[in-house]
Amino acid sequence: MVKILVVIWYLVGIAGFMIQPLRPIFQMLTPWGMVAAAILLMYFHEPQNLKSWLTFAGIALVGFFAELIGVNTQVIFGNYIYGEVLGFKLWNTPLTIGINWLVLVYCISSLAKTIRDKWYFPLIGAAAMVSFDWLMEPVAIATGMWSWPEGSVPLKNYMDWFLISGFLFLMIRILKIEINNRIAGILLFMQVVFFLALNILIRTPLWDF
């Protein structure tokens, strides 16, 4: 039942962003959807123990502070600015962006269960994160999540995503964090479907219809 609700939630999201009069409403709902995804993942996470919770909190904090440094100094990721879509900001950085890092790292780690003890797990995980960011960037820009004043996403953004996410996956491997979750796979799959569908849509006249 929960998996069905996840599918419906993202399909409704696609429809909401497709219909221009409804788009502002779904933009406003975006941060709440990110929080809901994290809560769902944590609820169904196994095994539930203090080491896991501390690690997940650490991942969210690393993601948030990396973005905070990036958006305020351009030392990480490049020259970018957050819009208002992702909700309340602290020092120009949405609090929900750390949650986004956690959700993505968590879901990819869950799906990579069979290789989490392999030396190349951080590399595979980081490559998956960069691929997801590449898919997400055009949609995030078109929906006002963030923007790149220079007009294009720099290569540095993807390189830094690889390095930071690789560190987070390495942390999961070193700490031997067990991640078992029956909804992580469908949640990540629907996020890919969501961003892929909107990627196609923003390149058509329907986006401005």
GROMACS elastic network, one bead per residue, 0.5 to 0.9 nm:
[ bonds ]
;  ai    aj funct       b0    kb
    1     4     6  0.51595   500
    1     5     6  0.63672   500
    1     6     6  0.88009   500
    2     5     6  0.50415   500
    2     6     6  0.62647   500
    2     7     6  0.87357   500
    2   183     6  0.76951   500
    3     6     6  0.50581   500
    3     7     6  0.63283   500
    3     8     6  0.86884   500
    3   182     6  0.86520   500
    3   183     6  0.62582   500
    3   186     6  0.66591   500
    3   187     6  0.78590   500
    4     7     6  0.51331   500
    4     8     6  0.61904   500
    4     9     6  0.85633   500
    5     8     6  0.50151   500
    5     9     6  0.59757   500
    5    10     6  0.87064   500
    6     9     6  0.50900   500
    6    10     6  0.64298   500
    6    11     6  0.86506   500
    6    37     6  0.87922   500
    6   183     6  0.84905   500
    6   186     6  0.75312   500
    6   187     6  0.65005   500
    6   190     6  0.76604   500
    7    10     6  0.54795   500
    7    11     6  0.61810   500
    7    12     6  0.85837   500
    7   186     6  0.76239   500
    7   187     6  0.77354   500
    7   190     6  0.63689   500
    8    11     6  0.50741   500
    8    12     6  0.59631   500
    8    13     6  0.83874   500
    9    12     6  0.52639   500
    9    13     6  0.61817   500
    9    14     6  0.88334   500
    9    33     6  0.88591   500
   10    14     6  0.62262   500
   10    15     6  0.86447   500
   10   187     6  0.88803   500
   10   190     6  0.62914   500
   10   191     6  0.72244   500
   10   193     6  0.82467   500
   10   194     6  0.63093   500
   11    14     6  0.50852   500
   11    15     6  0.63190   500
   11    16     6  0.85379   500
   11   190     6  0.81937   500
   11   193     6  0.86898   500
   11   194     6  0.72992   500
   12    15     6  0.50386   500
   12    16     6  0.59559   500
   12    17     6  0.86326   500
   13    17     6  0.62287   500
   13    18     6  0.84930   500
   13    26     6  0.69074   500
   13   194     6  0.76010   500
   14    17     6  0.53719   500
   14    18     6  0.61580   500
   14    19     6  0.88720   500
   14   193     6  0.89435   500
   14   194     6  0.60386   500
   14   195     6  0.85098   500
   14   197     6  0.71654   500
   14   198     6  0.69006   500
   15    19     6  0.63682   500
   15    22     6  0.88713   500
   16    19     6  0.54641   500
   16    20     6  0.77639   500
   16    21     6  0.86259   500
   16    22     6  0.55796   500
   16    23     6  0.58131   500
   16    24     6  0.89795   500
   16    25     6  0.80457   500
   16    26     6  0.61233   500
   17    20     6  0.65510   500
   17    21     6  0.87982   500
   17    22     6  0.67155   500
   17    24     6  0.82337   500
   17    25     6  0.88212   500
   17    26     6  0.65199   500
   17    27     6  0.79321   500
   17   143     6  0.85394   500
   17   198     6  0.78633   500
   17   207     6  0.84465   500
   18    22     6  0.80763   500
   18    23     6  0.71815   500
   18   198     6  0.78097   500
   18   201     6  0.74195   500
   18   202     6  0.89107   500
   18   206     6  0.74050   500
   18   207     6  0.64084   500
   18   209     6  0.89718   500
   19    22     6  0.55182   500
   19    23     6  0.62359   500
   19   206     6  0.85823   500
   19   207     6  0.79816   500
   19   209     6  0.81023   500
   20    23     6  0.50231   500
   20    24     6  0.78576   500
   20   206     6  0.88799   500
   20   207     6  0.72253   500
   20   208     6  0.70972   500
   20   209     6  0.69202   500
   21    24     6  0.70906   500
   21    25     6  0.83239   500
   22    25     6  0.54660   500
   22    26     6  0.65637   500
   22    27     6  0.88122   500
   23    26     6  0.51878   500
   23    27     6  0.60665   500
   23    28     6  0.85972   500
   23   143     6  0.85564   500
   24    28     6  0.61914   500
   24    29     6  0.86603   500
   25    28     6  0.51188   500
   25    29     6  0.63391   500
   25    30     6  0.88335   500
   26    30     6  0.61460   500
   27    30     6  0.51908   500
   27    31     6  0.81789   500
   27    85     6  0.56793   500
   27    86     6  0.80525   500
   27   143     6  0.71962   500
   27   144     6  0.82561   500
   27   145     6  0.85752   500
   28    31     6  0.71629   500
   28    32     6  0.81053   500
   28    84     6  0.87488   500
   28    85     6  0.61438   500
   28    86     6  0.78791   500
   28    87     6  0.77801   500
   29    32     6  0.53411   500
   29    33     6  0.62030   500
   29    34     6  0.88627   500
   29    85     6  0.84455   500
   29    86     6  0.87912   500
   30    33     6  0.51171   500
   30    34     6  0.64259   500
   30    35     6  0.88484   500
   30    85     6  0.68563   500
   30    86     6  0.63928   500
   30    87     6  0.81515   500
   31    34     6  0.50605   500
   31    35     6  0.63080   500
   31    36     6  0.86059   500
   31    85     6  0.73116   500
   31    86     6  0.50181   500
   31    87     6  0.58286   500
   31    88     6  0.89215   500
   31    96     6  0.63263   500
   31    97     6  0.88631   500
   32    35     6  0.50721   500
   32    36     6  0.60522   500
   32    37     6  0.85789   500
   32    86     6  0.87237   500
   32    87     6  0.85675   500
   32    96     6  0.87655   500
   33    37     6  0.61445   500
   33    38     6  0.87225   500
   34    37     6  0.51749   500
   34    38     6  0.64477   500
   34    39     6  0.87779   500
   34    86     6  0.88956   500
   34    96     6  0.70426   500
   34    97     6  0.87763   500
   34    99     6  0.69584   500
   34   100     6  0.66238   500
   34   103     6  0.82445   500
   35    38     6  0.52148   500
   35    39     6  0.62337   500
   35    40     6  0.86593   500
   35    96     6  0.71708   500
   35    99     6  0.69161   500
   35   100     6  0.84702   500
   36    39     6  0.50880   500
   36    40     6  0.61107   500
   36    41     6  0.85981   500
   37    40     6  0.52034   500
   37    41     6  0.62353   500
   37    42     6  0.86928   500
   37    99     6  0.89751   500
   37   103     6  0.72783   500
   37   187     6  0.77907   500
   38    41     6  0.51368   500
   38    42     6  0.61616   500
   38    43     6  0.85361   500
   38    99     6  0.67482   500
   38   100     6  0.81361   500
   38   102     6  0.76564   500
   38   103     6  0.59011   500
   39    42     6  0.51730   500
   39    43     6  0.60380   500
   39    44     6  0.87094   500
   40    43     6  0.50973   500
   40    44     6  0.63421   500
   40    45     6  0.84865   500
   40   183     6  0.81910   500
   41    44     6  0.53887   500
   41    45     6  0.59172   500
   41   103     6  0.77227   500
   41   106     6  0.83555   500
   41   107     6  0.84143   500
   41   181     6  0.71020   500
   41   182     6  0.88145   500
   41   183     6  0.70551   500
   41   184     6  0.65471   500
   41   187     6  0.87594   500
   42    46     6  0.84889   500
   42    48     6  0.85831   500
   42    53     6  0.86833   500
   42   181     6  0.86624   500
   43    46     6  0.86342   500
   43    48     6  0.89346   500
   44    48     6  0.89689   500
   44   180     6  0.82546   500
   44   181     6  0.56991   500
   44   182     6  0.69267   500
   44   183     6  0.73370   500
   44   184     6  0.87175   500
   45    48     6  0.63953   500
   45   179     6  0.67477   500
   45   180     6  0.59573   500
   45   181     6  0.50294   500
   45   182     6  0.80569   500
   45   184     6  0.88911   500
   46    49     6  0.83554   500
   46   178     6  0.74157   500
   46   179     6  0.62002   500
   46   180     6  0.50741   500
   46   181     6  0.62674   500
   47    52     6  0.79544   500
   47   178     6  0.68346   500
   47   179     6  0.71908   500
   47   180     6  0.71132   500
   48    51     6  0.85469   500
   48    52     6  0.67555   500
   48    53     6  0.76373   500
   49    52     6  0.55214   500
   49    53     6  0.65318   500
   49    54     6  0.88709   500
   50    53     6  0.51348   500
   50    54     6  0.60991   500
   50    55     6  0.84843   500
   51    54     6  0.52904   500
   51    55     6  0.61290   500
   51    56     6  0.86364   500
   51   175     6  0.85908   500
   51   177     6  0.77033   500
   52    55     6  0.51089   500
   52    56     6  0.61107   500
   52    57     6  0.85291   500
   52   177     6  0.63325   500
   52   178     6  0.76998   500
   52   179     6  0.84430   500
   53    56     6  0.51605   500
   53    57     6  0.60767   500
   53    58     6  0.84682   500
   54    57     6  0.50925   500
   54    58     6  0.60713   500
   54    59     6  0.86897   500
   55    59     6  0.62394   500
   55    60     6  0.87541   500
   55   171     6  0.83327   500
   55   172     6  0.76859   500
   55   175     6  0.84819   500
   55   177     6  0.80064   500
   56    59     6  0.50399   500
   56    60     6  0.63473   500
   56    61     6  0.86284   500
   56   102     6  0.66963   500
   56   106     6  0.80774   500
   57    60     6  0.52140   500
   57    61     6  0.61958   500
   57    62     6  0.86301   500
   57   102     6  0.81527   500
   58    61     6  0.50480   500
   58    62     6  0.60247   500
   58    63     6  0.84785   500
   58   102     6  0.89317   500
   59    62     6  0.51623   500
   59    63     6  0.61168   500
   59    64     6  0.85468   500
   59    98     6  0.76099   500
   59    99     6  0.86169   500
   59   101     6  0.71805   500
   59   102     6  0.57488   500
   59   105     6  0.81218   500
   59   168     6  0.65502   500
   59   171     6  0.89695   500
   60    63     6  0.51506   500
   60    64     6  0.61147   500
   60    65     6  0.86471   500
   60    97     6  0.80934   500
   60    99     6  0.55013   500
   60   100     6  0.77963   500
   60   101     6  0.61331   500
   60   102     6  0.51047   500
   60   103     6  0.86535   500
   61    64     6  0.50149   500
   61    65     6  0.60199   500
   61    66     6  0.83257   500
   61    98     6  0.60134   500
   61    99     6  0.85283   500
   61   102     6  0.88264   500
   62    65     6  0.52874   500
   62    66     6  0.59252   500
   62    67     6  0.85215   500
   62    98     6  0.73252   500
   62   101     6  0.85945   500
   62   164     6  0.85189   500
   62   168     6  0.82904   500
   63    66     6  0.52118   500
   63    67     6  0.62833   500
   63    68     6  0.86032   500
   63    97     6  0.71021   500
   63    99     6  0.79063   500
   63   100     6  0.81518   500
   63   101     6  0.55475   500
   63   102     6  0.74923   500
   63   164     6  0.81047   500
   63   165     6  0.85311   500
   64    67     6  0.52240   500
   64    68     6  0.60795   500
   64    69     6  0.86847   500
   64    93     6  0.75933   500
   64    94     6  0.80687   500
   64    95     6  0.69439   500
   64    96     6  0.80651   500
   64    97     6  0.59281   500
   64    99     6  0.79374   500
   64   101     6  0.79071   500
   65    69     6  0.60363   500
   65    70     6  0.82817   500
   65    93     6  0.86847   500
   65    98     6  0.78897   500
   66    69     6  0.52736   500
   66    70     6  0.60383   500
   66    71     6  0.86471   500
   66    76     6  0.71609   500
   66    77     6  0.89155   500
   66    98     6  0.88716   500
   66   164     6  0.80764   500
   67    71     6  0.59157   500
   67    72     6  0.83204   500
   67    76     6  0.75995   500
   67    77     6  0.81147   500
   67    93     6  0.67927   500
   67    94     6  0.88671   500
   67    97     6  0.76452   500
   67    98     6  0.81099   500
   68    71     6  0.54718   500
   68    72     6  0.61148   500
   68    73     6  0.83220   500
   68    90     6  0.83738   500
   68    91     6  0.69869   500
   68    92     6  0.71930   500
   68    93     6  0.54632   500
   68    94     6  0.86171   500
   69    72     6  0.53858   500
   69    73     6  0.57225   500
   69    74     6  0.72192   500
   69    75     6  0.70697   500
   69    76     6  0.67004   500
   70    73     6  0.54571   500
   70    75     6  0.56259   500
   70    77     6  0.58407   500
   70    78     6  0.67395   500
   70    79     6  0.77642   500
   70    80     6  0.79972   500
   71    74     6  0.57109   500
   71    75     6  0.83522   500
   71    76     6  0.77893   500
   71    77     6  0.80714   500
   71    78     6  0.77751   500
   71    79     6  0.68998   500
   71    80     6  0.59462   500
   71    81     6  0.61889   500
   71    82     6  0.77105   500
   71    91     6  0.89884   500
   71    92     6  0.71338   500
   71    93     6  0.71110   500
   72    75     6  0.83730   500
   72    79     6  0.88016   500
   72    80     6  0.88619   500
   72    81     6  0.86872   500
   72    91     6  0.78206   500
   72    92     6  0.72449   500
   72    93     6  0.84777   500
   73    76     6  0.74982   500
   73    78     6  0.84726   500
   73    79     6  0.81613   500
   74    77     6  0.64993   500
   74    79     6  0.50755   500
   74    80     6  0.74443   500
   75    78     6  0.63879   500
   75    79     6  0.84127   500
   76    79     6  0.85537   500
   76   156     6  0.78165   500
   76   157     6  0.73032   500
   76   160     6  0.64495   500
   76   161     6  0.89033   500
   77    80     6  0.79378   500
   77   154     6  0.77832   500
   77   155     6  0.84635   500
   77   156     6  0.55684   500
   77   158     6  0.72730   500
   77   159     6  0.78000   500
   77   160     6  0.57152   500
   77   161     6  0.73397   500
   78   148     6  0.84649   500
   78   153     6  0.83318   500
   78   154     6  0.67708   500
   78   155     6  0.87656   500
   78   156     6  0.63528   500
   78   157     6  0.59860   500
   79   147     6  0.88352   500
   79   148     6  0.62255   500
   79   149     6  0.69367   500
   79   150     6  0.73915   500
   79   153     6  0.89334   500
   79   154     6  0.85199   500
   80   146     6  0.69310   500
   80   147     6  0.56131   500
   80   149     6  0.63849   500
   80   150     6  0.83250   500
   80   153     6  0.87692   500
   81    92     6  0.79924   500
   81    93     6  0.87693   500
   81   145     6  0.88067   500
   81   146     6  0.54776   500
   81   147     6  0.53673   500
   81   148     6  0.64959   500
   81   149     6  0.75900   500
   82    85     6  0.82758   500
   82    86     6  0.80671   500
   82    89     6  0.87931   500
   82    92     6  0.69870   500
   82    93     6  0.68403   500
   82    94     6  0.75562   500
   82   144     6  0.79143   500
   82   145     6  0.60413   500
   82   147     6  0.64371   500
   83    86     6  0.72032   500
   83    87     6  0.86542   500
   83    94     6  0.89110   500
   83   144     6  0.55308   500
   83   145     6  0.50909   500
   83   147     6  0.72803   500
   84    87     6  0.58148   500
   84    88     6  0.76767   500
   84    89     6  0.82444   500
   84    94     6  0.83971   500
   84   144     6  0.71693   500
   84   145     6  0.67110   500
   84   146     6  0.82554   500
   85    88     6  0.88685   500
   85   143     6  0.77648   500
   85   144     6  0.60936   500
   85   145     6  0.51237   500
   85   146     6  0.82372   500
   86    89     6  0.81553   500
   86    94     6  0.59630   500
   86    95     6  0.80915   500
   86    96     6  0.65044   500
   86    97     6  0.75631   500
   86   144     6  0.87268   500
   86   145     6  0.60271   500
   86   146     6  0.87325   500
   87    94     6  0.60212   500
   87    95     6  0.74770   500
   87    96     6  0.71780   500
   88    93     6  0.81176   500
   88    94     6  0.55494   500
   88    95     6  0.63907   500
   88    96     6  0.79986   500
   89    92     6  0.54020   500
   89    95     6  0.58644   500
   89    96     6  0.85058   500
   90    93     6  0.51733   500
   90    94     6  0.62057   500
   90    95     6  0.66444   500
   91    94     6  0.83262   500
   93    96     6  0.85862   500
   93    97     6  0.75610   500
   94    97     6  0.56106   500
   94    98     6  0.80746   500
   95    98     6  0.62660   500
   95    99     6  0.75495   500
   96    99     6  0.50248   500
   96   100     6  0.63860   500
   96   101     6  0.89307   500
   97   101     6  0.64786   500
   97   102     6  0.87373   500
   98   101     6  0.51611   500
   98   102     6  0.63406   500
   98   103     6  0.87566   500
   99   102     6  0.50010   500
   99   103     6  0.61298   500
   99   104     6  0.86541   500
  100   103     6  0.51964   500
  100   104     6  0.62740   500
  100   105     6  0.85833   500
  101   104     6  0.53851   500
  101   105     6  0.60691   500
  101   106     6  0.83113   500
  101   165     6  0.83679   500
  102   105     6  0.52784   500
  102   106     6  0.57607   500
  102   107     6  0.83970   500
  103   106     6  0.51611   500
  103   107     6  0.60392   500
  103   108     6  0.85477   500
  103   184     6  0.88116   500
  103   188     6  0.85275   500
  104   107     6  0.52956   500
  104   108     6  0.61278   500
  104   109     6  0.84265   500
  104   129     6  0.72300   500
  104   132     6  0.86509   500
  104   188     6  0.74441   500
  105   108     6  0.53611   500
  105   109     6  0.60125   500
  105   110     6  0.85479   500
  105   125     6  0.77012   500
  105   126     6  0.87592   500
  105   129     6  0.75055   500
  105   165     6  0.73404   500
  105   168     6  0.75595   500
  105   169     6  0.71945   500
  106   109     6  0.51392   500
  106   110     6  0.61164   500
  106   111     6  0.87594   500
  106   179     6  0.76534   500
  106   184     6  0.78531   500
  107   110     6  0.50378   500
  107   111     6  0.63211   500
  107   112     6  0.86086   500
  107   179     6  0.88117   500
  107   181     6  0.84961   500
  107   183     6  0.88972   500
  107   184     6  0.50969   500
  107   185     6  0.65620   500
  107   187     6  0.77740   500
  107   188     6  0.61647   500
  108   111     6  0.52107   500
  108   112     6  0.61225   500
  108   113     6  0.88292   500
  108   125     6  0.65022   500
  108   128     6  0.74737   500
  108   129     6  0.80015   500
  108   184     6  0.82062   500
  108   185     6  0.81881   500
  108   188     6  0.77444   500
  109   112     6  0.50049   500
  109   113     6  0.63965   500
  109   116     6  0.72098   500
  109   121     6  0.87479   500
  109   125     6  0.71170   500
  109   169     6  0.74515   500
  109   172     6  0.82434   500
  109   179     6  0.69928   500
  110   113     6  0.55052   500
  110   116     6  0.88559   500
  110   178     6  0.84502   500
  110   179     6  0.53473   500
  110   180     6  0.59852   500
  110   181     6  0.67212   500
  110   184     6  0.66490   500
  110   185     6  0.74970   500
  111   114     6  0.80847   500
  111   179     6  0.89114   500
  111   180     6  0.87492   500
  111   184     6  0.75502   500
  111   185     6  0.63548   500
  112   115     6  0.56436   500
  112   116     6  0.61111   500
  112   121     6  0.77559   500
  112   124     6  0.87345   500
  112   125     6  0.78806   500
  113   116     6  0.53579   500
  113   117     6  0.83602   500
  113   178     6  0.84005   500
  113   179     6  0.74632   500
  113   180     6  0.80298   500
  114   117     6  0.76898   500
  114   118     6  0.85694   500
  115   118     6  0.51847   500
  115   119     6  0.84186   500
  115   120     6  0.78959   500
  115   121     6  0.58854   500
  116   119     6  0.81731   500
  116   120     6  0.84764   500
  116   121     6  0.55315   500
  116   122     6  0.82171   500
  116   169     6  0.86422   500
  116   172     6  0.81080   500
  116   173     6  0.60503   500
  116   176     6  0.81844   500
  116   177     6  0.89543   500
  116   178     6  0.89526   500
  117   120     6  0.85982   500
  117   121     6  0.71148   500
  117   173     6  0.60856   500
  117   174     6  0.84881   500
  117   176     6  0.76455   500
  118   121     6  0.54879   500
  118   122     6  0.85665   500
  118   173     6  0.81440   500
  119   122     6  0.72362   500
  119   123     6  0.83121   500
  119   170     6  0.87133   500
  119   173     6  0.84818   500
  120   123     6  0.52306   500
  120   124     6  0.62942   500
  120   125     6  0.85690   500
  121   124     6  0.51803   500
  121   125     6  0.59605   500
  121   126     6  0.84292   500
  121   166     6  0.86698   500
  121   169     6  0.72061   500
  121   170     6  0.76133   500
  121   173     6  0.77527   500
  122   125     6  0.50362   500
  122   126     6  0.59116   500
  122   127     6  0.84667   500
  122   165     6  0.78281   500
  122   167     6  0.71575   500
  122   168     6  0.77750   500
  122   170     6  0.52292   500
  122   171     6  0.87253   500
  122   172     6  0.87455   500
  122   173     6  0.78028   500
  123   126     6  0.51385   500
  123   127     6  0.61190   500
  123   128     6  0.86099   500
  123   162     6  0.81615   500
  123   165     6  0.89867   500
  123   166     6  0.60759   500
  123   169     6  0.82283   500
  123   170     6  0.87117   500
  124   127     6  0.51330   500
  124   128     6  0.62441   500
  124   129     6  0.87000   500
  124   166     6  0.84202   500
  125   128     6  0.51115   500
  125   129     6  0.62682   500
  125   130     6  0.87748   500
  125   162     6  0.87099   500
  125   165     6  0.74520   500
  125   166     6  0.66945   500
  125   169     6  0.65059   500
  126   130     6  0.62374   500
  126   131     6  0.85890   500
  126   161     6  0.74749   500
  126   163     6  0.72771   500
  126   164     6  0.80787   500
  126   165     6  0.52719   500
  126   167     6  0.84683   500
  126   168     6  0.87372   500
  126   169     6  0.74088   500
  127   130     6  0.51788   500
  127   131     6  0.61918   500
  127   132     6  0.86513   500
  127   162     6  0.64818   500
  127   165     6  0.88059   500
  127   166     6  0.83232   500
  128   131     6  0.50637   500
  128   132     6  0.62088   500
  128   133     6  0.86507   500
  128   162     6  0.88602   500
  129   132     6  0.50989   500
  129   133     6  0.61807   500
  129   134     6  0.86087   500
  129   161     6  0.72498   500
  129   162     6  0.70394   500
  129   165     6  0.69574   500
  129   166     6  0.88148   500
  130   134     6  0.61036   500
  130   135     6  0.86344   500
  130   158     6  0.58940   500
  130   159     6  0.80977   500
  130   161     6  0.61295   500
  130   162     6  0.59784   500
  130   165     6  0.85678   500
  131   134     6  0.51002   500
  131   135     6  0.63859   500
  131   136     6  0.86570   500
  131   158     6  0.87657   500
  132   135     6  0.50807   500
  132   136     6  0.60593   500
  132   137     6  0.86309   500
  132   192     6  0.74428   500
  132   195     6  0.88855   500
  133   137     6  0.58637   500
  133   158     6  0.76367   500
  133   161     6  0.81243   500
  134   137     6  0.55533   500
  134   138     6  0.78131   500
  134   158     6  0.77329   500
  135   138     6  0.69691   500
  135   139     6  0.77715   500
  135   192     6  0.78873   500
  135   195     6  0.64593   500
  135   196     6  0.67439   500
  135   199     6  0.74032   500
  136   139     6  0.55345   500
  136   140     6  0.60165   500
  136   141     6  0.86645   500
  136   192     6  0.84887   500
  136   195     6  0.58388   500
  136   196     6  0.80724   500
  136   199     6  0.79875   500
  137   140     6  0.51077   500
  137   141     6  0.61570   500
  137   142     6  0.85900   500
  137   146     6  0.87435   500
  137   153     6  0.78183   500
  138   141     6  0.52382   500
  138   142     6  0.61367   500
  138   143     6  0.86448   500
  138   195     6  0.88290   500
  138   198     6  0.88022   500
  138   199     6  0.65940   500
  138   202     6  0.82910   500
  139   142     6  0.50247   500
  139   143     6  0.60212   500
  139   144     6  0.84706   500
  139   145     6  0.84377   500
  139   195     6  0.65860   500
  139   196     6  0.87522   500
  139   198     6  0.63308   500
  139   199     6  0.58964   500
  139   202     6  0.74624   500
  140   143     6  0.53267   500
  140   144     6  0.61336   500
  140   146     6  0.61619   500
  140   147     6  0.79035   500
  140   195     6  0.88999   500
  141   144     6  0.53106   500
  141   145     6  0.59817   500
  141   146     6  0.54548   500
  141   147     6  0.53231   500
  141   148     6  0.79446   500
  142   145     6  0.78076   500
  142   146     6  0.85824   500
  142   147     6  0.85197   500
  142   202     6  0.73330   500
  143   146     6  0.81519   500
  144   147     6  0.70274   500
  147   150     6  0.88866   500
  147   151     6  0.80968   500
  147   152     6  0.88144   500
  147   153     6  0.88557   500
  148   151     6  0.54540   500
  148   152     6  0.61156   500
  148   153     6  0.65111   500
  148   154     6  0.87362   500
  149   152     6  0.78275   500
  150   153     6  0.81600   500
  150   154     6  0.88764   500
  153   156     6  0.83153   500
  153   157     6  0.69043   500
  153   158     6  0.85606   500
  154   157     6  0.55830   500
  154   158     6  0.75125   500
  155   158     6  0.54816   500
  155   159     6  0.63642   500
  155   160     6  0.87542   500
  156   160     6  0.60205   500
  156   161     6  0.84052   500
  157   160     6  0.53428   500
  157   161     6  0.61432   500
  157   162     6  0.86707   500
  158   162     6  0.61459   500
  158   163     6  0.86995   500
  159   162     6  0.51206   500
  159   163     6  0.63539   500
  159   164     6  0.87581   500
  160   163     6  0.50197   500
  160   164     6  0.59957   500
  160   165     6  0.82460   500
  161   164     6  0.53874   500
  161   165     6  0.58479   500
  161   166     6  0.80752   500
  162   165     6  0.54350   500
  162   166     6  0.57411   500
  162   167     6  0.85202   500
  163   166     6  0.50741   500
  163   167     6  0.62724   500
  163   168     6  0.88367   500
  164   167     6  0.51427   500
  164   168     6  0.64626   500
  164   169     6  0.88474   500
  165   169     6  0.61876   500
  165   170     6  0.84319   500
  166   169     6  0.51627   500
  166   170     6  0.60483   500
  166   171     6  0.85744   500
  167   171     6  0.61809   500
  167   172     6  0.87709   500
  168   171     6  0.50216   500
  168   172     6  0.64413   500
  168   173     6  0.87659   500
  169   172     6  0.50500   500
  169   173     6  0.62928   500
  169   174     6  0.86850   500
  170   173     6  0.50034   500
  170   174     6  0.60519   500
  170   175     6  0.84455   500
  171   174     6  0.51589   500
  171   175     6  0.59716   500
  171   176     6  0.82238   500
  171   177     6  0.86099   500
  172   175     6  0.53202   500
  172   176     6  0.58521   500
  172   177     6  0.53668   500
  172   178     6  0.83975   500
  173   177     6  0.66777   500
  174   177     6  0.80076   500
  180   184     6  0.83844   500
  181   184     6  0.55430   500
  181   185     6  0.79828   500
  182   185     6  0.70915   500
  182   186     6  0.82688   500
  183   186     6  0.55157   500
  183   187     6  0.60524   500
  183   188     6  0.86475   500
  184   187     6  0.51636   500
  184   188     6  0.61615   500
  184   189     6  0.85004   500
  185   188     6  0.53732   500
  185   189     6  0.60889   500
  185   190     6  0.86261   500
  186   190     6  0.60273   500
  186   191     6  0.85229   500
  187   190     6  0.52423   500
  187   191     6  0.62617   500
  187   192     6  0.87604   500
  188   191     6  0.50423   500
  188   192     6  0.63154   500
  188   193     6  0.86722   500
  189   192     6  0.51513   500
  189   193     6  0.62603   500
  189   194     6  0.86094   500
  190   194     6  0.59140   500
  190   195     6  0.85707   500
  191   195     6  0.62232   500
  191   196     6  0.83853   500
  192   195     6  0.53551   500
  192   196     6  0.58908   500
  192   197     6  0.83882   500
  193   196     6  0.50839   500
  193   197     6  0.59006   500
  193   198     6  0.84953   500
  194   197     6  0.53323   500
  194   198     6  0.62830   500
  194   199     6  0.85096   500
  195   198     6  0.51410   500
  195   199     6  0.58532   500
  195   200     6  0.85912   500
  196   200     6  0.63712   500
  196   201     6  0.86426   500
  197   200     6  0.52995   500
  197   201     6  0.62132   500
  197   202     6  0.88322   500
  198   202     6  0.59817   500
  198   203     6  0.85791   500
  198   207     6  0.88515   500
  199   202     6  0.56013   500
  199   203     6  0.68487   500
  200   203     6  0.55396   500
  200   204     6  0.70284   500
  201   204     6  0.53551   500
  201   205     6  0.79863   500
  201   206     6  0.66451   500
  201   207     6  0.59530   500
  202   205     6  0.76445   500
  202   206     6  0.75093   500
  202   207     6  0.51922   500
  202   208     6  0.82418   500
  203   206     6  0.83443   500
  203   207     6  0.74410   500
  204   207     6  0.61073   500
  204   208     6  0.82253   500
  205   208     6  0.57502   500
  205   209     6  0.62817   500
